[in-house]
Amino acid sequence: MAREENGPRRHLARWIIGVVVAVVVLAVAVPFIYIHLIEGSAPAKLSLPGSTNTTGANSASGTSGASATGANTVDGTWNVGPGSVVGYRVDEVLIDQHTTAVGRSTQVSGALTVSGTTVTHGTFTVSMASVVSDQSQRNAQFDGRIMDVTQYPTATLHLTAPIALDTVPPIGTAAQYSATGDLAMHGVTKSVTFQVSTERTSGGIDVLAEIPVQFSAWNISNPSIGGFVTTADTGTLEVLLHLTRGAGNAAVSGGSGSGSTGPGAGAPSPVTVPSTTVPTLTIPAGG
């Protein structure tokens, strides 16, 4: 009789173990499949279109020794134009599977002013409601509880210290500088210091920057969603600006942008963000 009872018990035990193993496998496999096969790789970091030479930090002594006078002058106002992009990059963990969340917008405006070999003013504004990723659910969280784009529709970066260019780099040469400014977003303004890479082109000036952001410093809710999706407590503000002497982009008004209609709205459907797409950054004139 005992043998007859042990048989069903052993069968039940094996069945329970099999179910547990299946659950564990699914818990690992589903996030892996979602991240690597369905969601795909995150867009690459923004980068300058391309340069042939690079000069050191706060130095632009290219081999041609171009001066800030005559045909090489960069004096005047440079406006943010088409081809500009701004966005965020945050590390995510979905049930032990690591990925990167990236959101971008081209609704950016603004301008900077150069006098001789010194950047004297600069202000840039982006429409927060226009920032979208490739996931509508992520966009809804960003628009609502995280950034509250209805109450805080724009983010602005205003340079608070001049940038010495030393000498003006020749066309096709990249140069690096240190910049300091006030970053205002989510109702909080904080001073930030960051590195800027620039490259002169025949059509203008390209500017690249990555600004680390500690979410709590700007009273931004951690993007984590319960215990399902967790994120780092810091992210990166990515900026790629194409500056032109022309009219530039229309000034950001703070209204809702493409893919968003208010807090929690998100995009109407997932939006694919190619690695070559960069949101436009608006820089108000006269900053």
FIKOL-344354 format. One line per field, with one value per atom (N, C-alpha, C, O): x, y, z; atom name. Coordinates in steps of 0.1 Angstrom, whole numbers, plus 5000, padded with zeros to 4 digits. Layout:
<pts>
c1 <- X,...
c2 <- Y,...
c3 <- Z,...
atom <- CA,...
</pts>
This chain:
<pts>
c1 <- 5008,5000,5009,5006,5020,5029,5035,5037,5038,5044,5034,5038,5022,5012,5010,5008,5012,5011,5023,5022,5035,5047,5048,5054,5042,5042,5036,5042,5023,5017,5024,5025,5030,5037,5050,5052,5057,5069,5065,5072,5054,5049,5045,5049,5039,5035,5047,5048,5057,5069,5076,5081,5077,5084,5076,5082,5063,5055,5057,5058,5058,5060,5074,5075,5084,5097,5098,5104,5091,5090,5084,5088,5073,5066,5075,5076,5082,5092,5102,5106,5108,5119,5114,5120,5101,5096,5093,5096,5089,5087,5100,5100,5110,5123,5129,5134,5127,5132,5124,5130,5111,5103,5107,5107,5109,5113,5126,5127,5135,5147,5145,5150,5138,5137,5129,5132,5117,5108,5115,5114,5121,5127,5139,5141,5146,5157,5152,5157,5141,5135,5130,5131,5123,5117,5128,5126,5138,5149,5157,5160,5161,5171,5165,5171,5153,5147,5135,5133,5127,5116,5120,5118,5125,5128,5140,5141,5150,5162,5172,5170,5183,5194,5189,5182,5195,5192,5200,5210,5195,5202,5216,5218,5225,5239,5239,5230,5250,5251,5253,5257,5248,5250,5264,5272,5268,5282,5283,5273,5294,5296,5296,5300,5290,5289,5303,5303,5314,5327,5337,5334,5349,5360,5373,5375,5382,5394,5405,5415,5404,5414,5407,5396,5414,5409,5419,5431,5415,5424,5420,5410,5429,5428,5417,5411,5414,5404,5408,5419,5397,5399,5410,5417,5413,5424,5419,5414,5421,5417,5429,5426,5441,5453,5455,5465,5446,5447,5459,5466,5463,5475,5475,5486,5463,5462,5464,5466,5462,5463,5453,5457,5441,5431,5428,5428,5427,5424,5409,5401,5406,5392,5388,5378,5396,5393,5391,5393,5386,5384,5374,5364,5377,5367,5365,5354,5374,5373,5365,5364,5361,5354,5342,5334,5339,5327,5319,5310,5323,5316,5301,5297,5292,5278,5270,5274,5257,5247,5246,5245,5246,5244,5232,5230,5222,5209,5209,5215,5201,5199,5191,5180,5196,5189,5185,5187,5179,5175,5187,5198,5184,5195,5199,5207,5194,5197,5188,5177,5194,5187,5191,5202,5181,5184,5176,5165,5181,5173,5180,5190,5175,5180,5185,5181,5194,5199,5200,5207,5193,5192,5194,5187,5202,5203,5191,5187,5186,5174,5178,5186,5171,5172,5158,5149,5155,5142,5143,5147,5140,5142,5156,5157,5166,5180,5185,5197,5178,5183,5185,5176,5198,5202,5199,5201,5194,5191,5193,5196,5191,5193,5180,5176,5175,5163,5168,5176,5163,5167,5155,5146,5154,5143,5149,5159,5143,5149,5138,5127,5142,5133,5141,5153,5135,5141,5135,5138,5126,5119,5128,5125,5139,5148,5151,5151,5152,5155,5165,5169,5170,5180,5191,5190,5200,5211,5223,5221,5235,5246,5253,5251,5260,5266,5281,5286,5289,5303,5309,5304,5318,5324,5339,5345,5345,5359,5362,5357,5369,5372,5365,5371,5354,5348,5333,5326,5327,5313,5308,5311,5299,5295,5281,5279,5272,5259,5254,5259,5245,5239,5227,5229,5216,5204,5198,5196,5194,5188,5176,5176,5165,5152,5147,5148,5142,5136,5122,5119,5113,5099,5099,5102,5096,5097,5086,5088,5075,5064,5067,5061,5077,5081,5091,5095,5096,5107,5100,5091,5104,5098,5109,5120,5105,5114,5107,5098,5112,5106,5095,5089,5091,5081,5070,5073,5058,5047,5045,5042,5047,5045,5056,5053,5068,5078,5075,5077,5070,5067,5056,5056,5046,5035,5041,5037,5050,5057,5065,5064,5072,5080,5071,5074,5061,5052,5044,5041,5041,5033,5041,5046,5042,5048,5063,5067,5070,5085,5088,5094,5083,5087,5075,5077,5062,5050,5051,5052,5051,5053,5042,5045,5031,5020,5024,5023,5029,5032,5046,5048,5055,5069,5071,5078,5066,5066,5080,5082,5089,5102,5114,5112,5125,5138,5147,5147,5155,5163,5178,5180,5187,5201,5206,5206,5211,5216,5230,5233,5239,5253,5255,5250,5263,5265,5279,5282,5288,5302,5306,5302,5315,5320,5329,5335,5330,5338,5349,5346,5361,5373,5376,5380,5376,5379,5394,5399,5401,5416,5417,5417,5418,5418,5407,5402,5402,5390,5395,5404,5390,5395,5391,5380,5399,5396,5384,5381,5378,5367,5372,5383,5364,5367,5375,5380,5377,5385,5376,5368,5377,5369,5378,5390,5371,5378,5369,5357,5376,5368,5370,5380,5359,5359,5351,5343,5353,5345,5335,5338,5323,5312,5305,5304,5299,5292,5279,5278,5268,5255,5245,5247,5233,5222,5212,5207,5209,5200,5187,5187,5177,5163,5154,5151,5149,5139,5131,5137,5119,5110,5109,5108,5110,5108,5120,5119,5132,5144,5155,5156,5163,5175,5187,5189,5197,5209,5221,5220,5232,5244,5251,5252,5255,5262,5274,5274,5285,5297,5299,5299,5302,5303,5313,5316,5317,5326,5317,5307,5322,5316,5325,5337,5321,5329,5323,5310,5331,5325,5333,5344,5326,5333,5327,5315,5336,5332,5330,5338,5319,5316,5314,5314,5313,5311,5297,5295,5288,5275,5272,5261,5281,5278,5288,5299,5282,5290,5282,5270,5288,5281,5286,5298,5277,5281,5275,5263,5284,5280,5283,5294,5273,5276,5268,5257,5274,5267,5267,5278,5255,5254,5249,5237,5256,5251,5240,5241,5229,5218,5215,5212,5216,5212,5197,5193,5188,5174,5169,5161,5174,5169,5172,5165,5183,5187,5177,5176,5170,5159,5145,5135,5144,5132,5124,5112,5132,5126,5124,5134,5112,5110,5119,5121,5124,5132,5123,5112,5128,5120,5116,5108,5121,5118,5103,5096,5098,5084,5083,5085,5079,5078,5091,5102,5090,5102,5103,5112,5095,5096,5107,5115,5107,5118,5124,5118,5137,5145,5155,5160,5159,5168,5179,5177,5189,5199,5193,5183,5199,5194,5200,5198,5207,5213,5210,5208,5211,5209,5218,5226,5218,5226,5217,5209,5219,5212,5222,5233,5217,5225,5221,5209,5230,5227,5236,5248,5230,5237,5230,5219,5238,5232,5239,5251,5231,5237,5234,5222,5244,5242,5245,5254,5236,5236,5235,5229,5240,5237,5223,5219,5216,5203,5193,5196,5180,5169,5168,5165,5172,5172,5157,5148,5156,5143,5134,5138,5121,5111,5112,5116,5110,5111,5102,5090,5107,5099,5089,5092,5076,5065,5061,5055,5065,5060,5048,5043,5042,5030,5033,5045,5023,5026,5031,5028,5041,5047,5042,5032,5049,5044,5046,5056,5036,5037,5032,5032,5028,5023,5012,5012,5003,4991,4989,4979,4998,4996,5002,5007,5002,5008,5001,4989,5010,5005,5000,4996,5000,4995,5004,5000,5017,5027,5024,5016,5031,5029,5018,5015,5010,4999,5003,4995,5015,5021,5036,5041,5042,5057,5063,5059,5074,5081,5095,5102,5099,5113,5122,5119,5133,5142,5155,5163,5157,5170,5182,5180,5193,5205,5210,5217,5205,5209,5199,5201,5188,5178,5182,5184,5182,5185,5175,5173,5169,5159,5164,5176,5157,5161,5162,5153,5172,5174,5172,5178,5162,5159,5167,5167,5174,5181,5176,5178,5169,5163,5174,5184,5171,5180,5182,5172,5193,5195,5197,5195,5201,5203,5214,5216
c2 <- 4988,5000,5013,5022,5012,5024,5026,5038,5015,5017,5024,5033,5020,5027,5041,5049,5046,5060,5067,5079,5061,5068,5071,5081,5062,5064,5078,5086,5080,5093,5105,5116,5103,5114,5118,5130,5107,5110,5117,5126,5113,5119,5133,5142,5136,5150,5159,5170,5153,5160,5164,5175,5154,5157,5167,5176,5167,5177,5191,5200,5192,5205,5210,5222,5202,5206,5211,5221,5203,5207,5221,5229,5223,5236,5247,5258,5245,5255,5258,5270,5248,5250,5257,5266,5254,5261,5276,5284,5279,5293,5300,5312,5294,5301,5303,5314,5293,5295,5306,5314,5306,5317,5331,5340,5331,5344,5350,5362,5342,5346,5348,5358,5338,5338,5350,5356,5352,5362,5376,5383,5381,5394,5394,5404,5383,5382,5384,5391,5376,5377,5391,5396,5397,5410,5420,5428,5420,5430,5429,5438,5416,5414,5411,5413,5405,5402,5411,5414,5415,5424,5439,5446,5443,5457,5461,5472,5452,5455,5464,5468,5467,5475,5490,5495,5496,5511,5519,5514,5530,5539,5542,5543,5543,5546,5561,5569,5563,5577,5587,5584,5599,5610,5613,5611,5617,5620,5630,5633,5637,5647,5640,5629,5647,5640,5635,5625,5641,5636,5647,5658,5644,5654,5647,5635,5655,5650,5652,5645,5663,5666,5669,5673,5667,5671,5679,5675,5689,5697,5695,5690,5700,5697,5706,5715,5703,5710,5725,5729,5733,5748,5752,5762,5745,5749,5745,5734,5754,5751,5755,5761,5752,5755,5745,5738,5744,5735,5738,5748,5729,5730,5742,5747,5746,5758,5771,5781,5771,5783,5794,5805,5790,5799,5810,5807,5822,5833,5836,5830,5845,5849,5861,5867,5864,5876,5871,5860,5881,5878,5868,5867,5859,5849,5839,5832,5837,5827,5831,5824,5843,5848,5841,5836,5839,5832,5842,5838,5855,5865,5865,5862,5868,5870,5859,5852,5859,5849,5837,5838,5825,5812,5806,5804,5803,5797,5782,5776,5776,5761,5758,5764,5750,5747,5733,5724,5729,5715,5706,5710,5694,5684,5683,5675,5692,5692,5682,5679,5676,5666,5667,5670,5664,5663,5652,5649,5646,5635,5629,5635,5618,5612,5598,5591,5593,5579,5574,5580,5563,5558,5542,5536,5537,5522,5516,5521,5505,5498,5484,5478,5478,5463,5458,5462,5449,5442,5428,5419,5425,5411,5406,5395,5412,5408,5409,5405,5415,5417,5432,5440,5435,5449,5455,5448,5467,5474,5489,5493,5497,5511,5518,5516,5527,5535,5548,5555,5551,5563,5570,5564,5583,5591,5604,5609,5608,5619,5628,5625,5641,5651,5660,5662,5665,5675,5688,5698,5689,5702,5710,5711,5716,5724,5737,5738,5747,5761,5768,5763,5779,5787,5793,5792,5799,5805,5808,5808,5810,5814,5826,5827,5834,5846,5844,5841,5847,5847,5861,5868,5865,5878,5876,5872,5878,5875,5860,5852,5856,5842,5837,5828,5844,5840,5839,5847,5827,5825,5833,5830,5843,5852,5849,5851,5843,5840,5827,5824,5820,5809,5803,5801,5801,5796,5786,5789,5775,5764,5758,5756,5756,5751,5739,5739,5729,5718,5715,5717,5711,5708,5694,5684,5693,5680,5670,5658,5675,5667,5660,5650,5665,5660,5649,5642,5646,5636,5622,5619,5613,5600,5589,5592,5577,5566,5556,5560,5544,5534,5526,5516,5530,5523,5533,5542,5530,5539,5539,5549,5527,5527,5535,5542,5535,5543,5558,5566,5561,5575,5580,5592,5572,5575,5578,5588,5570,5572,5585,5593,5587,5599,5612,5621,5612,5624,5626,5638,5616,5617,5618,5629,5607,5608,5612,5618,5609,5612,5627,5634,5632,5646,5656,5668,5650,5659,5670,5682,5666,5676,5687,5697,5684,5695,5706,5718,5703,5714,5719,5731,5711,5716,5713,5703,5721,5717,5719,5713,5726,5728,5726,5726,5723,5723,5733,5734,5740,5751,5750,5748,5752,5753,5766,5770,5774,5787,5788,5786,5792,5793,5805,5816,5802,5812,5817,5826,5812,5816,5816,5808,5826,5827,5814,5809,5811,5800,5806,5811,5805,5810,5800,5788,5804,5795,5796,5787,5805,5807,5812,5824,5802,5805,5797,5787,5802,5796,5784,5786,5772,5760,5761,5766,5756,5756,5746,5737,5748,5739,5725,5722,5716,5701,5697,5686,5706,5703,5703,5713,5693,5693,5698,5697,5704,5710,5707,5706,5707,5704,5716,5723,5719,5730,5726,5716,5734,5732,5743,5754,5739,5749,5747,5737,5759,5759,5766,5777,5761,5767,5763,5754,5769,5765,5756,5760,5744,5735,5736,5731,5741,5742,5732,5732,5723,5713,5708,5708,5704,5699,5708,5704,5722,5732,5734,5742,5729,5730,5735,5730,5744,5749,5746,5750,5739,5735,5739,5739,5743,5746,5733,5724,5732,5720,5725,5735,5717,5719,5706,5695,5708,5697,5700,5711,5689,5690,5692,5686,5700,5703,5700,5705,5692,5690,5697,5697,5704,5712,5709,5704,5712,5710,5720,5721,5728,5737,5730,5721,5733,5728,5739,5751,5736,5747,5753,5764,5746,5752,5757,5762,5756,5760,5754,5752,5752,5746,5735,5738,5723,5713,5712,5713,5710,5710,5698,5694,5691,5678,5679,5684,5675,5675,5663,5659,5658,5648,5654,5656,5655,5661,5651,5647,5647,5637,5644,5655,5636,5642,5632,5621,5637,5630,5633,5644,5623,5625,5633,5642,5629,5635,5650,5658,5654,5668,5677,5689,5672,5680,5675,5678,5668,5663,5654,5655,5647,5638,5624,5618,5618,5605,5595,5596,5585,5575,5567,5564,5565,5559,5545,5539,5538,5524,5522,5531,5511,5507,5495,5484,5497,5486,5478,5484,5465,5456,5450,5442,5455,5449,5455,5448,5468,5475,5485,5493,5483,5492,5500,5495,5512,5520,5525,5525,5530,5537,5550,5555,5556,5569,5581,5592,5578,5589,5586,5574,5596,5594,5604,5612,5605,5614,5622,5616,5635,5644,5645,5650,5640,5640,5652,5654,5659,5671,5671,5670,5673,5675,5686,5685,5698,5709,5713,5712,5716,5722,5737,5741,5745,5759,5766,5762,5775,5781,5797,5801,5804,5818,5822,5834,5812,5814,5816,5817,5816,5818,5807,5810,5795,5784,5779,5783,5770,5764,5774,5784,5772,5780,5778,5768,5789,5789,5779,5778,5771,5762,5769,5778,5765,5773,5766,5772,5753,5746,5738,5732,5739,5731,5717,5713,5708,5694,5691,5697,5681,5678,5665,5659,5661,5648,5637,5635,5629,5617,5619,5609,5631,5633,5643,5653,5641,5651,5655,5661,5651,5655,5645,5634,5647,5637,5624,5622,5614,5600,5596,5585,5606,5602,5594,5584,5597,5590,5591,5599,5583,5583,5573,5564,5576,5568,5554,5544,5552,5539,5539,5550,5527,5527,5535,5533,5543,5550,5545,5545,5541,5536,5548,5557,5549,5560,5555,5549,5558,5553,5560,5570,5553,5559,5572,5579,5575,5587,5598,5610,5596,5606,5613,5607,5627,5634,5645,5653,5647,5657,5671,5673,5680,5694,5702,5700,5709,5716,5731,5737,5738,5752,5761,5759,5771,5780,5794,5800,5800,5813,5824,5823,5833,5843,5853,5855,5859,5870,5865,5872,5851,5846,5852,5849
c3 <- 5000,5000,5000,4993,5008,5009,4995,4991,4988,4975,4965,4957,4966,4957,4960,4951,4973,4977,4972,4968,4974,4970,4955,4951,4947,4932,4929,4922,4932,4929,4935,4929,4947,4953,4945,4943,4941,4933,4920,4915,4914,4901,4904,4895,4915,4918,4920,4916,4927,4930,4917,4915,4908,4895,4887,4880,4888,4881,4886,4879,4900,4906,4902,4899,4902,4899,4884,4881,4875,4861,4859,4851,4867,4866,4870,4864,4882,4887,4877,4874,4871,4861,4849,4844,4844,4833,4836,4827,4848,4852,4852,4847,4858,4858,4844,4841,4835,4821,4814,4808,4816,4810,4815,4808,4829,4835,4829,4828,4825,4818,4803,4798,4797,4782,4777,4767,4784,4778,4778,4767,4789,4788,4778,4770,4776,4767,4753,4745,4750,4736,4733,4722,4743,4742,4739,4729,4747,4745,4733,4725,4730,4720,4706,4696,4706,4693,4689,4677,4699,4696,4696,4687,4708,4709,4701,4695,4701,4693,4700,4712,4694,4700,4701,4693,4711,4713,4702,4698,4699,4689,4695,4707,4686,4690,4695,4693,4703,4709,4697,4686,4700,4690,4688,4697,4676,4673,4662,4655,4662,4651,4638,4637,4628,4614,4609,4602,4613,4609,4608,4603,4613,4612,4608,4610,4603,4598,4608,4608,4617,4627,4640,4640,4651,4664,4672,4672,4678,4686,4701,4704,4710,4724,4731,4724,4744,4751,4752,4754,4749,4749,4741,4744,4730,4721,4707,4705,4698,4684,4675,4664,4679,4671,4660,4660,4650,4639,4631,4632,4622,4615,4605,4601,4601,4592,4599,4593,4613,4620,4617,4616,4613,4609,4620,4632,4616,4625,4626,4618,4635,4637,4629,4631,4619,4611,4596,4592,4588,4574,4572,4578,4562,4557,4568,4568,4578,4588,4600,4610,4601,4613,4616,4607,4629,4634,4642,4650,4641,4649,4646,4634,4655,4653,4660,4669,4655,4661,4653,4640,4659,4653,4658,4670,4649,4653,4652,4643,4661,4660,4648,4646,4639,4626,4625,4633,4613,4610,4611,4608,4616,4618,4632,4636,4641,4655,4662,4659,4673,4681,4695,4699,4704,4718,4724,4719,4735,4741,4753,4758,4758,4770,4767,4757,4776,4775,4789,4798,4792,4806,4806,4797,4814,4815,4822,4833,4817,4822,4825,4818,4835,4837,4837,4846,4828,4827,4832,4824,4844,4850,4847,4840,4851,4850,4836,4833,4826,4813,4811,4813,4807,4806,4792,4782,4792,4779,4782,4793,4771,4772,4767,4755,4775,4770,4764,4770,4752,4745,4740,4733,4743,4738,4731,4736,4720,4713,4707,4705,4704,4698,4689,4691,4679,4670,4672,4665,4681,4684,4694,4706,4688,4696,4689,4677,4697,4692,4701,4712,4696,4704,4695,4683,4702,4695,4705,4717,4699,4707,4699,4687,4707,4701,4703,4714,4693,4693,4690,4681,4699,4697,4696,4707,4685,4683,4684,4676,4695,4697,4711,4717,4714,4727,4725,4719,4730,4730,4742,4753,4739,4750,4756,4768,4747,4752,4745,4734,4751,4745,4753,4765,4746,4753,4743,4731,4749,4740,4747,4759,4740,4746,4738,4725,4745,4738,4744,4755,4735,4739,4745,4738,4758,4764,4759,4759,4755,4751,4737,4733,4730,4717,4718,4708,4730,4732,4732,4741,4723,4722,4721,4716,4726,4724,4714,4707,4714,4705,4713,4707,4725,4732,4737,4745,4734,4738,4753,4759,4759,4774,4781,4791,4776,4782,4780,4789,4768,4765,4775,4780,4778,4787,4801,4808,4806,4819,4819,4828,4808,4807,4807,4814,4799,4798,4811,4814,4818,4830,4843,4846,4851,4864,4864,4874,4854,4854,4851,4860,4840,4836,4837,4836,4837,4838,4828,4831,4815,4804,4803,4797,4809,4809,4818,4814,4830,4839,4836,4838,4830,4827,4812,4809,4803,4789,4782,4771,4788,4782,4791,4803,4785,4793,4786,4774,4794,4788,4794,4806,4785,4789,4786,4774,4796,4794,4798,4810,4789,4793,4803,4801,4813,4824,4825,4833,4816,4816,4801,4794,4798,4784,4781,4790,4768,4764,4755,4744,4759,4751,4740,4743,4728,4717,4713,4706,4719,4716,4702,4699,4693,4678,4672,4677,4661,4654,4646,4637,4649,4641,4626,4623,4618,4603,4601,4609,4589,4585,4584,4579,4589,4589,4601,4602,4611,4623,4635,4637,4644,4656,4667,4667,4677,4689,4701,4700,4713,4725,4735,4736,4742,4751,4764,4764,4775,4787,4788,4785,4791,4792,4805,4811,4810,4822,4820,4813,4825,4823,4833,4841,4832,4841,4833,4822,4838,4831,4839,4851,4833,4839,4833,4821,4842,4837,4849,4861,4847,4858,4870,4881,4866,4877,4885,4895,4882,4890,4880,4869,4885,4878,4886,4897,4879,4885,4876,4863,4882,4874,4869,4877,4857,4851,4844,4837,4845,4837,4829,4834,4816,4807,4796,4793,4789,4777,4765,4763,4756,4743,4732,4732,4722,4710,4698,4697,4691,4679,4667,4667,4656,4643,4633,4631,4627,4617,4603,4600,4597,4583,4574,4578,4561,4551,4553,4548,4560,4561,4575,4578,4585,4598,4609,4606,4620,4632,4638,4642,4640,4647,4661,4663,4671,4685,4691,4690,4699,4705,4720,4724,4728,4743,4749,4745,4760,4769,4783,4789,4789,4802,4812,4810,4822,4832,4840,4844,4843,4851,4862,4860,4874,4886,4888,4891,4886,4886,4899,4898,4910,4923,4924,4930,4917,4918,4911,4915,4902,4895,4899,4892,4910,4916,4906,4905,4898,4888,4894,4900,4893,4898,4891,4879,4899,4892,4882,4885,4870,4859,4862,4854,4873,4875,4877,4882,4872,4873,4882,4878,4895,4905,4905,4904,4905,4905,4891,4889,4882,4868,4860,4854,4859,4852,4862,4868,4863,4872,4863,4853,4868,4861,4870,4882,4864,4872,4877,4872,4888,4893,4886,4890,4875,4867,4852,4849,4844,4830,4823,4829,4810,4802,4792,4785,4792,4783,4771,4772,4759,4747,4738,4736,4733,4725,4713,4714,4701,4689,4681,4677,4680,4674,4661,4660,4651,4639,4639,4638,4640,4641,4628,4620,4624,4611,4613,4623,4603,4603,4598,4599,4593,4588,4599,4611,4596,4605,4616,4627,4613,4623,4625,4618,4635,4638,4645,4651,4643,4650,4665,4670,4672,4687,4693,4689,4703,4710,4718,4726,4717,4724,4737,4745,4739,4751,4749,4758,4736,4734,4732,4731,4731,4729,4716,4706,4715,4703,4697,4702,4686,4680,4689,4695,4690,4698,4713,4720,4716,4730,4730,4722,4739,4740,4755,4758,4764,4778,4787,4782,4800,4809,4808,4808,4807,4806,4792,4790,4783,4769,4762,4756,4762,4754,4739,4735,4731,4717,4714,4721,4703,4700,4696,4697,4692,4689,4690,4690,4692,4693,4681,4670,4685,4674,4673,4683,4662,4660,4658,4650,4666,4666,4660,4667,4647,4641,4647,4653,4646,4653,4647,4653,4635,4628,4631,4626,4638,4641,4654,4664,4653,4665,4667,4657,4679,4681,4679,4683,4674,4672,4685,4694,4688,4700,4698,4689,4705,4702,4712,4724,4706,4714,4711,4701,4721,4720,4717,4723,4708,4704,4716,4724,4717,4726,4740,4750,4742,4755,4762,4774
atom <- N,CA,C,O,N,CA,C,O,N,CA,C,O,N,CA,C,O,N,CA,C,O,N,CA,C,O,N,CA,C,O,N,CA,C,O,N,CA,C,O,N,CA,C,O,N,CA,C,O,N,CA,C,O,N,CA,C,O,N,CA,C,O,N,CA,C,O,N,CA,C,O,N,CA,C,O,N,CA,C,O,N,CA,C,O,N,CA,C,O,N,CA,C,O,N,CA,C,O,N,CA,C,O,N,CA,C,O,N,CA,C,O,N,CA,C,O,N,CA,C,O,N,CA,C,O,N,CA,C,O,N,CA,C,O,N,CA,C,O,N,CA,C,O,N,CA,C,O,N,CA,C,O,N,CA,C,O,N,CA,C,O,N,CA,C,O,N,CA,C,O,N,CA,C,O,N,CA,C,O,N,CA,C,O,N,CA,C,O,N,CA,C,O,N,CA,C,O,N,CA,C,O,N,CA,C,O,N,CA,C,O,N,CA,C,O,N,CA,C,O,N,CA,C,O,N,CA,C,O,N,CA,C,O,N,CA,C,O,N,CA,C,O,N,CA,C,O,N,CA,C,O,N,CA,C,O,N,CA,C,O,N,CA,C,O,N,CA,C,O,N,CA,C,O,N,CA,C,O,N,CA,C,O,N,CA,C,O,N,CA,C,O,N,CA,C,O,N,CA,C,O,N,CA,C,O,N,CA,C,O,N,CA,C,O,N,CA,C,O,N,CA,C,O,N,CA,C,O,N,CA,C,O,N,CA,C,O,N,CA,C,O,N,CA,C,O,N,CA,C,O,N,CA,C,O,N,CA,C,O,N,CA,C,O,N,CA,C,O,N,CA,C,O,N,CA,C,O,N,CA,C,O,N,CA,C,O,N,CA,C,O,N,CA,C,O,N,CA,C,O,N,CA,C,O,N,CA,C,O,N,CA,C,O,N,CA,C,O,N,CA,C,O,N,CA,C,O,N,CA,C,O,N,CA,C,O,N,CA,C,O,N,CA,C,O,N,CA,C,O,N,CA,C,O,N,CA,C,O,N,CA,C,O,N,CA,C,O,N,CA,C,O,N,CA,C,O,N,CA,C,O,N,CA,C,O,N,CA,C,O,N,CA,C,O,N,CA,C,O,N,CA,C,O,N,CA,C,O,N,CA,C,O,N,CA,C,O,N,CA,C,O,N,CA,C,O,N,CA,C,O,N,CA,C,O,N,CA,C,O,N,CA,C,O,N,CA,C,O,N,CA,C,O,N,CA,C,O,N,CA,C,O,N,CA,C,O,N,CA,C,O,N,CA,C,O,N,CA,C,O,N,CA,C,O,N,CA,C,O,N,CA,C,O,N,CA,C,O,N,CA,C,O,N,CA,C,O,N,CA,C,O,N,CA,C,O,N,CA,C,O,N,CA,C,O,N,CA,C,O,N,CA,C,O,N,CA,C,O,N,CA,C,O,N,CA,C,O,N,CA,C,O,N,CA,C,O,N,CA,C,O,N,CA,C,O,N,CA,C,O,N,CA,C,O,N,CA,C,O,N,CA,C,O,N,CA,C,O,N,CA,C,O,N,CA,C,O,N,CA,C,O,N,CA,C,O,N,CA,C,O,N,CA,C,O,N,CA,C,O,N,CA,C,O,N,CA,C,O,N,CA,C,O,N,CA,C,O,N,CA,C,O,N,CA,C,O,N,CA,C,O,N,CA,C,O,N,CA,C,O,N,CA,C,O,N,CA,C,O,N,CA,C,O,N,CA,C,O,N,CA,C,O,N,CA,C,O,N,CA,C,O,N,CA,C,O,N,CA,C,O,N,CA,C,O,N,CA,C,O,N,CA,C,O,N,CA,C,O,N,CA,C,O,N,CA,C,O,N,CA,C,O,N,CA,C,O,N,CA,C,O,N,CA,C,O,N,CA,C,O,N,CA,C,O,N,CA,C,O,N,CA,C,O,N,CA,C,O,N,CA,C,O,N,CA,C,O,N,CA,C,O,N,CA,C,O,N,CA,C,O,N,CA,C,O,N,CA,C,O,N,CA,C,O,N,CA,C,O,N,CA,C,O,N,CA,C,O,N,CA,C,O,N,CA,C,O,N,CA,C,O,N,CA,C,O,N,CA,C,O,N,CA,C,O,N,CA,C,O,N,CA,C,O,N,CA,C,O,N,CA,C,O,N,CA,C,O,N,CA,C,O,N,CA,C,O,N,CA,C,O,N,CA,C,O,N,CA,C,O,N,CA,C,O,N,CA,C,O,N,CA,C,O,N,CA,C,O,N,CA,C,O,N,CA,C,O,N,CA,C,O,N,CA,C,O,N,CA,C,O,N,CA,C,O,N,CA,C,O,N,CA,C,O,N,CA,C,O,N,CA,C,O,N,CA,C,O,N,CA,C,O,N,CA,C,O,N,CA,C,O,N,CA,C,O,N,CA,C,O,N,CA,C,O,N,CA,C,O,N,CA,C,O,N,CA,C,O,N,CA,C,O,N,CA,C,O,N,CA,C,O,N,CA,C,O,N,CA,C,O,N,CA,C,O,N,CA,C,O,N,CA,C,O,N,CA,C,O,N,CA,C,O,N,CA,C,O,N,CA,C,O,N,CA,C,O,N,CA,C,O,N,CA,C,O,N,CA,C,O,N,CA,C,O,N,CA,C,O,N,CA,C,O,N,CA,C,O,N,CA,C,O,N,CA,C,O,N,CA,C,O,N,CA,C,O,N,CA,C,O,N,CA,C,O,N,CA,C,O,N,CA,C,O,N,CA,C,O,N,CA,C,O,N,CA,C,O,N,CA,C,O,N,CA,C,O,N,CA,C,O,N,CA,C,O,N,CA,C,O,N,CA,C,O,N,CA,C,O,N,CA,C,O,N,CA,C,O,N,CA,C,O,N,CA,C,O,N,CA,C,O
</pts>
